[in-house]
Amino acid sequence: MTAETAEATAGAADRRREQRGWYFYDFACSVYSTSVLTVFLGPYLTSVAKAAADADGYVHPLGVPVRAGSVFAYTVSLSLVVAILAMPLAGAAADRTGRKKPLLAAAAYLGASATAGMFFLDGDRYLLGALLLIVANASLAVSMVLYNAYLPQIATPDERDAVSSRGWAFGYTSGALVLLLDLALYTGHESFGVSESAAVRICLATAGVWWGAFTIVPLRRLRDRRVVRSGEGAVGTGWRQLLATLRDMRRHPLTLSFLLAYLVYNDGIQTVISQASIYGSEELGLDQTTLITAVLLVQVLAVAGALGMGRMARSYGAKRTILGSLAVWTLILVAGYFLPADAPVAFYALAAAIGLVLGGSQALSRSLFSHLVPSGKEAEYFSAYEMSDRGLSWLGPLVFGVAFQVTGSYRDAIISLVVFFALGFGLLARVPIGRAIAAAGNPVPERI
């Protein structure tokens, strides 16, 4: 074995070790997205807000009349506006110092602590729930900026689709495991000697504990890489850095075009994820056990979906695979609009379809964007990406909340999201991905 071969082998082994550690942040934080954001908090916070509502069904935060049924959607939207303010600071600090791990740790444990604090959400304390949701959701968005910025550093261009898909698969695996435990507690809460409300609060709090506990693994495995840069990009506050990033992106208009397409269709995905349980409980009249079981089905199938779409991308290219998933998302929303009330089997079928496209569409979008990032600018570009992923996904929940505020119908609210997938499909179809990768100065994979 030559010295060069030995060095390459050692480098590959180090890279695989970091990749395995990297997967575990998805394993840690995805429980928040599933147990808290998708299953329990929407219906529970809505019930708490209804307990605080007046005779007409309105609460009055800061004197503003808000339908109790819109509180959760509006709070999700506000949390993502807060994330917009924080993410550029994190991305710029990571690129200036090269120290992503301490920032990742701070964001992760702030979010985990806020989630654990949801144990104290009871009675009519909807404002406490809204505050904790804002902190947890914004912290998750900031942590994902830093987490995603590792991908170009720990995986070669030909590895990224597979590595990104495995990360999502790890996340959905943990979500499914914890949901099984949540289902056992929720359905058997009387045998455990706790009330239904207490069981929900325990499920919320344990998601925060899980998030914090498994964050230890990536913090031990990932390593910081100090980036020495000179000139304009080396100094400045987070917002100055964001402006510099946007100016730099003007030199890469195809990267910017992909980001715009992703901003639009991902807004629809994130809104469906966060509002599905509200739609199921309030519009379709499904009980909490049915919702938990449906989301558990999503988690199980999302693992297969993420890995399967990763394999499809090797044959058909990531762009074509994502476009196919967006067509399926549109059909899902149309089917959801016509879904009859109190029909668990039909709801399960819809959940299965969501599971098959959810993980793959997000994983492939992340890996595709990693090819479009100029070398040395990973954290700041992924800050912009994460603002599309979560920070600018405030519009979908806002549209959903306003639609319900105006019409009082969750069916009208859910069908309004079709526009995000249709427009996102059209924008992505126009992006020449191969030219975009070459323009960013990166090697173009054989199949993209």
C-alpha positions in Angstrom: 0.0 0.0 0.0 1.5 3.4 -1.0 1.5 6.4 1.3 -1.1 8.1 -0.9 -3.4 5.0 -0.7 -3.0 4.7 3.1 -3.8 8.4 3.5 -6.9 8.1 1.3 -8.1 5.0 3.3 -7.6 6.9 6.6 -9.4 9.9 5.2 -12.4 7.7 4.1 -12.5 6.1 7.5 -12.5 9.5 9.3 -15.2 10.7 6.9 -17.4 7.7 7.6 -17.0 8.2 11.4 -18.2 11.8 11.0 -21.1 10.7 8.8 -22.3 8.2 11.4 -22.2 10.9 14.1 -23.9 13.4 11.7 -26.8 11.0 11.2 -27.5 11.1 14.9 -28.5 14.8 15.0 -31.5 13.8 12.7 -32.1 11.0 15.2 -32.1 13.5 18.1 -34.1 16.4 16.8 -36.6 14.6 14.5 -38.6 13.5 17.6 -39.5 17.2 18.1 -40.8 17.5 14.6 -42.9 14.3 14.9 -44.1 14.0 18.4 -44.4 17.7 19.2 -45.0 19.6 16.0 -46.9 17.0 14.0 -48.8 15.0 16.5 -49.4 16.4 20.0 -48.9 20.2 20.2 -51.3 21.4 17.5 -54.5 19.7 18.9 -53.3 20.2 22.6 -52.4 23.9 22.2 -55.7 24.4 20.4 -57.6 22.9 23.3 -55.8 25.1 25.7 -56.5 28.1 23.6 -60.2 27.1 23.5 -60.2 26.9 27.3 -59.1 30.5 27.3 -61.5 31.7 24.6 -64.5 33.9 25.0 -68.0 32.9 24.2 -67.4 33.6 20.4 -64.4 31.3 20.3 -61.7 34.1 20.3 -58.7 34.7 22.4 -57.1 38.2 22.6 -53.3 38.2 22.8 -52.2 41.8 23.0 -55.8 42.8 22.5 -56.0 41.3 19.0 -59.0 39.0 18.4 -57.8 35.6 17.1 -59.8 32.4 16.6 -58.6 29.8 19.0 -58.3 27.4 16.1 -55.8 29.6 14.4 -53.5 30.1 17.4 -51.2 27.2 16.6 -50.8 28.1 12.9 -50.1 31.7 13.7 -47.6 30.7 16.4 -45.7 28.4 14.0 -45.6 31.3 11.5 -44.3 33.7 14.1 -41.6 31.3 15.3 -40.2 31.1 11.8 -40.1 34.9 11.5 -38.0 34.8 14.7 -35.8 32.2 13.1 -35.1 34.5 10.2 -33.6 37.0 12.6 -31.4 34.4 14.3 -30.1 32.2 11.4 -27.9 34.7 9.6 -26.1 35.4 12.9 -25.4 31.7 13.4 -24.3 31.1 9.8 -22.0 34.1 9.7 -20.5 33.2 13.1 -19.8 29.6 12.0 -18.1 30.7 8.8 -16.0 33.4 10.5 -14.8 31.2 13.3 -15.1 27.7 11.9 -16.6 26.6 15.2 -20.0 25.1 14.3 -20.1 22.6 17.2 -20.5 25.1 20.1 -23.2 27.0 18.2 -24.9 23.7 17.3 -24.8 22.7 21.0 -26.3 26.0 22.2 -29.2 26.0 19.7 -29.9 22.3 20.3 -30.0 22.5 24.0 -32.1 25.8 24.1 -34.7 24.1 21.9 -34.6 20.9 23.9 -35.1 22.8 27.1 -38.0 24.7 25.7 -39.6 21.5 24.5 -39.1 19.8 27.9 -40.7 22.9 29.5 -44.0 22.1 27.7 -44.7 19.7 30.5 -46.0 22.8 32.4 -48.5 23.7 29.6 -51.9 23.1 31.1 -55.2 24.8 31.9 -55.7 28.0 29.8 -52.0 28.9 29.5 -51.9 29.1 25.8 -49.5 32.1 25.8 -46.9 29.9 27.6 -47.4 27.2 25.0 -47.0 29.8 22.2 -43.8 31.2 23.8 -42.2 27.7 24.2 -43.2 26.8 20.6 -41.5 29.9 19.3 -38.3 29.2 21.2 -38.2 25.5 20.3 -39.0 26.0 16.6 -36.6 28.9 16.1 -33.8 27.0 17.9 -34.4 23.9 15.7 -34.1 26.1 12.6 -30.8 27.6 13.8 -29.4 24.2 14.7 -30.3 22.9 11.2 -28.3 25.7 9.6 -25.2 24.4 11.3 -26.0 20.7 10.9 -26.7 20.9 7.2 -23.5 23.0 6.7 -21.5 19.9 7.6 -22.8 17.8 4.7 -20.4 19.2 2.0 -17.5 18.7 4.4 -18.1 15.1 5.4 -19.3 13.6 2.1 -17.9 13.6 -1.4 -20.2 14.8 -4.2 -21.1 11.3 -5.2 -21.9 10.4 -1.6 -24.2 13.2 -0.8 -27.5 11.9 -2.0 -27.0 8.7 0.0 -25.6 10.4 3.1 -28.4 12.9 3.2 -31.1 10.2 2.7 -29.6 8.1 5.5 -29.8 11.1 7.8 -33.5 11.5 7.1 -33.9 7.8 7.5 -32.3 8.0 11.0 -34.7 10.8 11.9 -37.8 8.9 10.8 -36.6 5.8 12.6 -36.3 7.7 15.9 -39.6 9.4 15.3 -41.3 6.0 14.8 -39.7 4.6 17.9 -40.7 7.4 20.2 -44.2 7.5 18.7 -44.6 3.8 19.6 -43.7 4.7 23.2 -46.1 7.8 23.1 -48.9 5.6 21.8 -48.4 3.1 24.6 -48.5 5.9 27.2 -51.4 7.8 25.7 -53.7 4.8 25.1 -52.8 3.3 28.5 -52.6 6.5 30.6 -55.2 5.3 33.1 -53.2 2.2 33.9 -50.1 4.4 34.4 -52.1 6.5 36.9 -52.0 9.7 34.9 -54.7 11.8 33.2 -55.0 12.2 29.4 -53.7 15.8 29.7 -50.7 14.7 31.8 -49.9 11.9 29.3 -49.8 14.5 26.4 -47.5 16.8 28.5 -45.2 13.9 29.3 -45.0 13.0 25.6 -44.1 16.6 24.8 -41.5 16.9 27.5 -39.8 13.5 26.8 -39.3 14.7 23.2 -37.1 17.5 24.6 -35.2 15.1 26.8 -34.6 12.8 23.8 -33.4 15.7 21.7 -30.9 16.8 24.3 -29.6 13.3 25.1 -28.8 12.1 21.5 -27.3 15.5 20.5 -24.3 14.3 22.5 -23.4 11.8 19.7 -22.8 14.3 16.9 -21.1 16.7 19.3 -18.5 14.0 20.0 -18.1 12.8 16.4 -18.1 15.9 14.3 -15.1 18.2 14.1 -14.7 21.9 13.5 -12.7 23.1 10.5 -11.3 26.5 10.8 -11.8 28.5 7.6 -9.3 31.3 7.0 -10.7 33.8 4.6 -9.7 37.3 3.8 -11.5 40.3 2.3 -15.1 41.2 2.5 -16.4 37.8 3.5 -14.1 37.6 6.6 -15.7 40.3 8.7 -19.1 41.7 9.5 -22.1 41.0 11.6 -24.5 38.3 10.8 -26.8 40.6 8.9 -23.9 42.1 7.0 -22.8 38.6 6.2 -26.2 37.6 5.0 -26.3 40.6 2.7 -22.8 39.6 1.5 -24.1 36.1 0.9 -27.1 37.4 -1.2 -24.7 39.6 -3.2 -22.5 36.6 -3.7 -25.5 34.6 -4.8 -26.1 37.1 -7.6 -22.9 35.7 -9.1 -24.6 32.3 -9.0 -28.1 33.0 -10.3 -28.8 29.3 -11.0 -28.2 28.5 -7.3 -30.5 31.3 -6.4 -33.1 30.0 -8.8 -33.0 26.6 -7.2 -33.3 28.2 -3.7 -36.4 30.1 -4.9 -38.1 26.9 -6.1 -37.2 25.1 -2.9 -38.5 28.1 -0.8 -41.9 27.7 -2.5 -42.5 24.0 -2.5 -40.9 23.4 0.9 -43.3 26.0 2.4 -46.1 23.7 1.3 -44.4 20.6 2.8 -43.6 22.2 6.1 -47.2 23.5 6.4 -48.7 20.1 5.7 -46.4 18.5 8.3 -47.3 21.1 11.0 -51.0 21.4 10.4 -52.0 17.7 9.6 -52.9 16.8 13.1 -55.1 19.9 13.4 -56.9 19.0 10.2 -57.4 15.4 11.3 -58.7 16.3 14.8 -60.8 19.4 14.1 -62.1 18.9 10.5 -62.2 15.1 10.2 -63.1 14.4 13.8 -60.4 11.7 14.3 -59.3 10.9 17.8 -55.7 11.3 19.1 -55.0 7.6 18.9 -55.8 7.5 15.2 -53.6 10.6 14.6 -50.6 9.0 16.5 -51.0 5.8 14.5 -51.2 7.6 11.2 -48.1 9.6 12.0 -46.4 6.4 13.1 -47.2 5.0 9.7 -45.7 8.1 8.0 -42.5 7.6 10.0 -42.1 3.9 9.1 -42.8 4.5 5.4 -40.7 7.7 5.3 -37.6 5.6 6.1 -38.3 3.4 3.1 -39.3 6.4 1.1 -36.1 8.4 1.8 -33.9 5.4 1.0 -36.0 4.4 -2.0 -36.0 7.9 -3.5 -32.3 8.0 -2.9 -31.9 4.9 -5.1 -34.3 6.4 -7.7 -32.1 9.5 -7.9 -29.2 7.3 -8.9 -31.2 6.1 -11.8 -33.2 9.1 -12.8 -31.4 12.0 -11.2 -32.4 14.0 -8.1 -34.2 16.7 -10.0 -36.6 14.4 -11.8 -37.2 12.4 -8.6 -38.1 15.6 -6.7 -40.4 16.8 -9.5 -42.2 13.4 -9.3 -42.6 13.8 -5.6 -44.1 17.3 -6.0 -46.8 15.9 -8.3 -47.6 13.3 -5.7 -47.9 16.0 -3.0 -50.4 17.9 -5.1 -52.6 14.8 -5.5 -52.3 14.2 -1.7 -53.8 17.6 -1.0 -56.6 17.2 -3.4 -57.4 13.8 -1.9 -57.2 15.3 1.6 -59.7 18.0 0.7 -62.3 15.4 -0.3 -61.5 13.0 2.5 -64.7 12.2 4.5 -65.0 12.9 8.2 -64.5 10.1 10.7 -62.9 7.8 8.1 -59.7 6.4 9.7 -58.9 4.0 6.9 -58.9 6.7 4.3 -56.8 8.9 6.5 -54.3 6.1 6.9 -54.1 5.7 3.1 -53.3 9.4 2.8 -50.7 9.1 5.6 -49.0 6.3 3.7 -48.7 8.4 0.6 -47.2 11.2 2.6 -44.7 8.9 4.2 -43.5 7.6 0.8 -42.6 11.1 -0.5 -41.9 13.1 2.6 -38.4 12.0 3.5 -37.1 11.6 -0.1 -38.2 15.0 -1.3 -36.5 16.7 1.6 -33.4 14.6 1.6 -32.8 15.0 -2.1 -33.4 18.7 -2.0 -30.7 19.0 0.7 -28.1 17.0 -1.2 -28.9 18.7 -4.4 -28.3 22.1 -2.9 -25.0 21.0 -1.4 -23.7 20.6 -5.0 -24.6 24.3 -5.7 -22.6 25.8 -2.8 -19.2 27.3 -3.6 -16.4 25.8 -1.5 -15.6 27.6 1.8 -19.1 29.2 2.0 -21.0 26.2 3.3 -22.5 27.7 6.5 -23.6 31.0 5.1 -25.2 29.4 2.0 -26.9 26.8 4.2 -28.1 29.6 6.4 -29.9 30.9 3.3 -31.1 27.4 2.5 -32.4 26.9 6.1 -34.2 30.2 5.8 -36.0 28.6 2.9 -36.4 25.3 4.8 -37.8 26.8 8.0 -37.1 30.5 8.3 -39.2 31.5 5.3 -41.8 28.8 5.7 -43.9 31.2 7.7 -46.1 32.0 4.7 -47.8 28.6 4.4 -48.9 28.5 8.1 -50.0 32.1 7.8 -52.1 31.3 4.7 -53.5 28.3 6.5 -54.4 30.3 9.6 -55.9 33.2 7.6 -58.0 30.8 5.5 -59.5 29.3 8.6 -59.8 32.7 10.3 -61.9 33.9 7.3 -63.8 30.8 6.4 -63.9 28.7 9.6 -63.2 25.7 7.4 -60.0 23.6 7.6 -60.8 22.1 4.2 -60.5 25.5 2.5 -57.3 26.0 4.5 -55.7 22.7 3.3 -56.6 23.1 -0.4 -55.0 26.6 -0.4 -51.6 24.9 -0.1 -51.8 23.3 -3.6 -50.4 26.6 -5.1 -47.1 26.0 -3.3 -46.5 22.7 -4.9 -47.7 23.7 -8.4 -45.6 26.9 -8.4 -42.6 25.1 -6.9 -42.8 22.4 -9.6 -42.7 25.0 -12.4 -39.8 26.9 -10.9 -37.7 23.8 -10.3 -38.3 22.4 -13.7 -36.7 25.5 -15.2 -33.4 25.1 -13.3 -30.6 23.5 -15.4 -28.9 21.6 -12.5 -25.8 20.5 -14.3 -25.0 24.0 -15.4 -25.7 25.3 -11.9 -23.2 22.9 -10.3 -20.5 23.7 -12.8 -21.2 27.5 -12.3 -20.6 27.0 -8.5 -17.2 25.5 -9.3 -18.0 22.0 -8.2 -17.6 18.7 -10.1 -20.8 17.5 -11.8 -21.9 14.0 -10.7 -22.6 11.5 -13.5 -26.3 11.5 -12.6 -27.9 14.6 -11.2 
